[in-house]
Amino acid sequence: MPRRITEALKSWEEAGVLAKDRTRWRIIPASIWWATWKERNSRCFESIENSMQKVKLNCILLLCFWCNQLYSNETVSIIDVLDSI
């Protein structure tokens, strides 16, 4: 288990060597961390707690949103994004 964020990112990069779309692969850690941070804030400041399924869904939706922004000239579905990584 990586002890630092830099180690986690390095191992993630190594794991994604064979990914179909390396750019999308690199966005995944940021979407996980951002969704986790948003959930943390929701719990701490709004007393709202989502299920783990909802947190995962939020992460996937965020990833798809960011990929759509990155590839704004394409129409990218959730299936397309998940299939490309």
VMD Tcl script that builds the backbone (N, CA, C; Angstrom):
set m [mol new atoms 255]
animate dup $m
set s [atomselect $m all]
$s set {name element resname resid chain x y z} {
  {N N MET 1 A 0.849 -1.176 0.000}
  {CA C MET 1 A 0.000 0.000 0.000}
  {C C MET 1 A 0.893 1.238 0.000}
  {N N PRO 2 A 0.681 2.139 -0.927}
  {CA C PRO 2 A 1.499 3.356 -0.973}
  {C C PRO 2 A 1.315 4.192 0.293}
  {N N ARG 3 A 2.383 4.800 0.734}
  {CA C ARG 3 A 2.340 5.630 1.937}
  {C C ARG 3 A 2.140 7.102 1.615}
  {N N ARG 4 A 2.376 7.475 0.386}
  {CA C ARG 4 A 2.261 8.878 -0.021}
  {C C ARG 4 A 1.462 8.986 -1.313}
  {N N ILE 5 A 0.920 10.152 -1.520}
  {CA C ILE 5 A 0.142 10.382 -2.738}
  {C C ILE 5 A 1.005 10.192 -3.972}
  {N N THR 6 A 2.235 10.660 -3.914}
  {CA C THR 6 A 3.112 10.519 -5.078}
  {C C THR 6 A 3.366 9.048 -5.406}
  {N N GLU 7 A 3.491 8.213 -4.372}
  {CA C GLU 7 A 3.671 6.775 -4.595}
  {C C GLU 7 A 2.405 6.152 -5.190}
  {N N ALA 8 A 1.241 6.592 -4.704}
  {CA C ALA 8 A -0.028 6.084 -5.242}
  {C C ALA 8 A -0.166 6.454 -6.715}
  {N N LEU 9 A 0.158 7.694 -7.050}
  {CA C LEU 9 A 0.052 8.126 -8.446}
  {C C LEU 9 A 1.042 7.389 -9.334}
  {N N LYS 10 A 2.239 7.150 -8.825}
  {CA C LYS 10 A 3.230 6.423 -9.614}
  {C C LYS 10 A 2.760 4.994 -9.867}
  {N N SER 11 A 2.238 4.332 -8.846}
  {CA C SER 11 A 1.758 2.965 -9.045}
  {C C SER 11 A 0.535 2.944 -9.962}
  {N N TRP 12 A -0.316 3.972 -9.862}
  {CA C TRP 12 A -1.470 4.073 -10.752}
  {C C TRP 12 A -1.013 4.232 -12.197}
  {N N GLU 13 A -0.017 5.058 -12.403}
  {CA C GLU 13 A 0.518 5.278 -13.754}
  {C C GLU 13 A 1.096 3.984 -14.321}
  {N N GLU 14 A 1.808 3.247 -13.494}
  {CA C GLU 14 A 2.389 1.972 -13.936}
  {C C GLU 14 A 1.294 0.964 -14.262}
  {N N ALA 15 A 0.228 0.956 -13.477}
  {CA C ALA 15 A -0.878 0.020 -13.723}
  {C C ALA 15 A -1.619 0.352 -15.009}
  {N N GLY 16 A -1.584 1.612 -15.419}
  {CA C GLY 16 A -2.326 2.040 -16.599}
  {C C GLY 16 A -1.549 2.003 -17.891}
  {N N VAL 17 A -0.404 1.344 -17.894}
  {CA C VAL 17 A 0.428 1.297 -19.094}
  {C C VAL 17 A -0.335 0.747 -20.291}
  {N N LEU 18 A -1.194 -0.221 -20.050}
  {CA C LEU 18 A -1.932 -0.849 -21.152}
  {C C LEU 18 A -3.336 -0.284 -21.342}
  {N N ALA 19 A -3.670 0.798 -20.651}
  {CA C ALA 19 A -4.999 1.397 -20.783}
  {C C ALA 19 A -5.213 1.870 -22.218}
  {N N LYS 20 A -6.450 1.727 -22.680}
  {CA C LYS 20 A -6.773 2.157 -24.042}
  {C C LYS 20 A -6.613 3.667 -24.201}
  {N N ASP 21 A -7.003 4.409 -23.193}
  {CA C ASP 21 A -6.922 5.873 -23.234}
  {C C ASP 21 A -6.206 6.355 -21.974}
  {N N ARG 22 A -4.933 6.650 -22.111}
  {CA C ARG 22 A -4.103 7.016 -20.957}
  {C C ARG 22 A -4.561 8.321 -20.313}
  {N N THR 23 A -5.078 9.254 -21.097}
  {CA C THR 23 A -5.528 10.526 -20.534}
  {C C THR 23 A -6.683 10.288 -19.572}
  {N N ARG 24 A -7.649 9.505 -19.991}
  {CA C ARG 24 A -8.780 9.199 -19.110}
  {C C ARG 24 A -8.313 8.409 -17.895}
  {N N TRP 25 A -7.387 7.505 -18.078}
  {CA C TRP 25 A -6.847 6.720 -16.974}
  {C C TRP 25 A -6.250 7.636 -15.908}
  {N N ARG 26 A -5.569 8.677 -16.345}
  {CA C ARG 26 A -4.907 9.596 -15.408}
  {C C ARG 26 A -5.902 10.470 -14.634}
  {N N ILE 27 A -7.109 10.629 -15.145}
  {CA C ILE 27 A -8.115 11.452 -14.487}
  {C C ILE 27 A -8.779 10.710 -13.320}
  {N N ILE 28 A -8.744 9.394 -13.345}
  {CA C ILE 28 A -9.466 8.593 -12.349}
  {C C ILE 28 A -9.084 8.917 -10.904}
  {N N PRO 29 A -7.784 8.971 -10.541}
  {CA C PRO 29 A -7.469 9.287 -9.141}
  {C C PRO 29 A -8.043 10.635 -8.693}
  {N N ALA 30 A -7.975 11.625 -9.549}
  {CA C ALA 30 A -8.512 12.945 -9.184}
  {C C ALA 30 A -10.024 12.885 -8.967}
  {N N SER 31 A -10.717 12.117 -9.795}
  {CA C SER 31 A -12.171 12.018 -9.616}
  {C C SER 31 A -12.522 11.266 -8.330}
  {N N ILE 32 A -11.746 10.259 -7.980}
  {CA C ILE 32 A -11.971 9.544 -6.724}
  {C C ILE 32 A -11.731 10.470 -5.543}
  {N N TRP 33 A -10.615 11.185 -5.563}
  {CA C TRP 33 A -10.288 12.077 -4.447}
  {C C TRP 33 A -11.299 13.213 -4.335}
  {N N TRP 34 A -11.719 13.760 -5.474}
  {CA C TRP 34 A -12.675 14.868 -5.432}
  {C C TRP 34 A -14.033 14.404 -4.909}
  {N N ALA 35 A -14.507 13.250 -5.372}
  {CA C ALA 35 A -15.781 12.721 -4.891}
  {C C ALA 35 A -15.709 12.409 -3.394}
  {N N THR 36 A -14.578 11.895 -2.957}
  {CA C THR 36 A -14.384 11.606 -1.528}
  {C C THR 36 A -14.371 12.894 -0.721}
  {N N TRP 37 A -13.697 13.903 -1.233}
  {CA C TRP 37 A -13.636 15.203 -0.544}
  {C C TRP 37 A -15.026 15.831 -0.446}
  {N N LYS 38 A -15.792 15.764 -1.539}
  {CA C LYS 38 A -17.150 16.308 -1.530}
  {C C LYS 38 A -18.024 15.566 -0.515}
  {N N GLU 39 A -17.874 14.253 -0.445}
  {CA C GLU 39 A -18.644 13.460 0.518}
  {C C GLU 39 A -18.236 13.823 1.941}
  {N N ARG 40 A -16.972 13.997 2.164}
  {CA C ARG 40 A -16.481 14.401 3.481}
  {C C ARG 40 A -17.088 15.730 3.901}
  {N N ASN 41 A -17.076 16.694 2.989}
  {CA C ASN 41 A -17.659 18.008 3.288}
  {C C ASN 41 A -19.158 17.916 3.540}
  {N N SER 42 A -19.823 17.096 2.769}
  {CA C SER 42 A -21.255 16.908 2.947}
  {C C SER 42 A -21.560 16.348 4.338}
  {N N ARG 43 A -20.761 15.395 4.767}
  {CA C ARG 43 A -20.974 14.796 6.085}
  {C C ARG 43 A -20.621 15.760 7.219}
  {N N CYS 44 A -19.518 16.487 7.041}
  {CA C CYS 44 A -19.057 17.385 8.104}
  {C C CYS 44 A -19.899 18.652 8.243}
  {N N PHE 45 A -20.278 19.240 7.124}
  {CA C PHE 45 A -20.885 20.558 7.165}
  {C C PHE 45 A -22.392 20.577 6.914}
  {N N GLU 46 A -22.918 19.522 6.307}
  {CA C GLU 46 A -24.344 19.500 5.986}
  {C C GLU 46 A -25.080 18.347 6.664}
  {N N SER 47 A -24.358 17.517 7.384}
  {CA C SER 47 A -24.928 16.335 8.047}
  {C C SER 47 A -25.675 15.435 7.071}
  {N N ILE 48 A -25.163 15.339 5.854}
  {CA C ILE 48 A -25.740 14.469 4.831}
  {C C ILE 48 A -24.737 13.354 4.552}
  {N N GLU 49 A -25.197 12.124 4.665}
  {CA C GLU 49 A -24.322 10.975 4.449}
  {C C GLU 49 A -24.891 10.112 3.339}
  {N N ASN 50 A -24.152 9.991 2.246}
  {CA C ASN 50 A -24.565 9.156 1.126}
  {C C ASN 50 A -24.069 7.728 1.325}
  {N N SER 51 A -24.747 6.791 0.695}
  {CA C SER 51 A -24.295 5.400 0.735}
  {C C SER 51 A -23.015 5.260 -0.088}
  {N N MET 52 A -22.317 4.158 0.123}
  {CA C MET 52 A -21.094 3.905 -0.643}
  {C C MET 52 A -21.416 3.806 -2.135}
  {N N GLN 53 A -22.563 3.219 -2.484}
  {CA C GLN 53 A -22.973 3.134 -3.880}
  {C C GLN 53 A -23.132 4.518 -4.496}
  {N N LYS 54 A -23.719 5.445 -3.748}
  {CA C LYS 54 A -23.919 6.816 -4.226}
  {C C LYS 54 A -22.577 7.515 -4.395}
  {N N VAL 55 A -21.649 7.296 -3.475}
  {CA C VAL 55 A -20.317 7.902 -3.583}
  {C C VAL 55 A -19.615 7.375 -4.835}
  {N N LYS 56 A -19.715 6.073 -5.081}
  {CA C LYS 56 A -19.112 5.483 -6.277}
  {C C LYS 56 A -19.746 6.046 -7.543}
  {N N LEU 57 A -21.064 6.147 -7.532}
  {CA C LEU 57 A -21.766 6.709 -8.687}
  {C C LEU 57 A -21.345 8.152 -8.930}
  {N N ASN 58 A -21.242 8.935 -7.874}
  {CA C ASN 58 A -20.791 10.325 -8.010}
  {C C ASN 58 A -19.395 10.385 -8.615}
  {N N CYS 59 A -18.540 9.461 -8.221}
  {CA C CYS 59 A -17.185 9.410 -8.764}
  {C C CYS 59 A -17.209 9.117 -10.266}
  {N N ILE 60 A -18.009 8.145 -10.666}
  {CA C ILE 60 A -18.110 7.793 -12.086}
  {C C ILE 60 A -18.718 8.931 -12.893}
  {N N LEU 61 A -19.754 9.558 -12.357}
  {CA C LEU 61 A -20.376 10.683 -13.065}
  {C C LEU 61 A -19.415 11.851 -13.205}
  {N N LEU 62 A -18.638 12.105 -12.163}
  {CA C LEU 62 A -17.635 13.168 -12.227}
  {C C LEU 62 A -16.574 12.848 -13.274}
  {N N LEU 63 A -16.116 11.604 -13.284}
  {CA C LEU 63 A -15.140 11.180 -14.293}
  {C C LEU 63 A -15.692 11.394 -15.695}
  {N N CYS 64 A -16.930 11.002 -15.916}
  {CA C CYS 64 A -17.548 11.177 -17.241}
  {C C CYS 64 A -17.706 12.646 -17.597}
  {N N PHE 65 A -18.099 13.463 -16.617}
  {CA C PHE 65 A -18.229 14.897 -16.864}
  {C C PHE 65 A -16.884 15.491 -17.273}
  {N N TRP 66 A -15.839 15.162 -16.534}
  {CA C TRP 66 A -14.518 15.696 -16.861}
  {C C TRP 66 A -14.037 15.211 -18.225}
  {N N CYS 67 A -14.307 13.941 -18.546}
  {CA C CYS 67 A -13.921 13.424 -19.864}
  {C C CYS 67 A -14.693 14.140 -20.972}
  {N N ASN 68 A -15.963 14.424 -20.735}
  {CA C ASN 68 A -16.732 15.172 -21.730}
  {C C ASN 68 A -16.179 16.579 -21.911}
  {N N GLN 69 A -15.688 17.185 -20.839}
  {CA C GLN 69 A -15.091 18.513 -20.947}
  {C C GLN 69 A -13.765 18.446 -21.699}
  {N N LEU 70 A -13.013 17.392 -21.442}
  {CA C LEU 70 A -11.719 17.215 -22.103}
  {C C LEU 70 A -11.894 16.942 -23.593}
  {N N TYR 71 A -12.886 16.114 -23.912}
  {CA C TYR 71 A -13.159 15.754 -25.302}
  {C C TYR 71 A -14.456 16.421 -25.748}
  {N N SER 72 A -14.513 17.732 -25.650}
  {CA C SER 72 A -15.756 18.463 -25.893}
  {C C SER 72 A -16.269 18.328 -27.328}
  {N N ASN 73 A -15.426 17.932 -28.247}
  {CA C ASN 73 A -15.872 17.777 -29.628}
  {C C ASN 73 A -16.497 16.394 -29.868}
  {N N GLU 74 A -16.481 15.525 -28.860}
  {CA C GLU 74 A -17.070 14.199 -28.973}
  {C C GLU 74 A -18.251 14.072 -28.013}
  {N N THR 75 A -19.176 13.230 -28.356}
  {CA C THR 75 A -20.220 12.866 -27.415}
  {C C THR 75 A -19.771 11.570 -26.770}
  {N N VAL 76 A -19.508 11.638 -25.468}
  {CA C VAL 76 A -18.961 10.491 -24.764}
  {C C VAL 76 A -19.971 10.023 -23.724}
  {N N SER 77 A -20.347 8.756 -23.796}
  {CA C SER 77 A -21.278 8.198 -22.820}
  {C C SER 77 A -20.483 7.586 -21.666}
  {N N ILE 78 A -21.186 7.268 -20.605}
  {CA C ILE 78 A -20.542 6.616 -19.471}
  {C C ILE 78 A -19.916 5.297 -19.916}
  {N N ILE 79 A -20.613 4.568 -20.731}
  {CA C ILE 79 A -20.100 3.283 -21.232}
  {C C ILE 79 A -18.825 3.508 -22.034}
  {N N ASP 80 A -18.792 4.543 -22.879}
  {CA C ASP 80 A -17.599 4.851 -23.664}
  {C C ASP 80 A -16.405 5.133 -22.757}
  {N N VAL 81 A -16.642 5.932 -21.721}
  {CA C VAL 81 A -15.561 6.295 -20.808}
  {C C VAL 81 A -15.043 5.056 -20.093}
  {N N LEU 82 A -15.951 4.275 -19.530}
  {CA C LEU 82 A -15.529 3.086 -18.785}
  {C C LEU 82 A -14.861 2.051 -19.691}
  {N N ASP 83 A -15.326 1.965 -20.925}
  {CA C ASP 83 A -14.733 1.026 -21.877}
  {C C ASP 83 A -13.350 1.472 -22.324}
  {N N SER 84 A -13.065 2.755 -22.248}
  {CA C SER 84 A -11.795 3.264 -22.761}
  {C C SER 84 A -10.640 3.186 -21.763}
  {N N ILE 85 A -10.962 2.798 -20.529}
  {CA C ILE 85 A -9.884 2.766 -19.530}
  {C C ILE 85 A -9.426 1.356 -19.220}
}
mol reanalyze $m
mol bondsrecalc $m
mol representation Tube
mol addrep $m
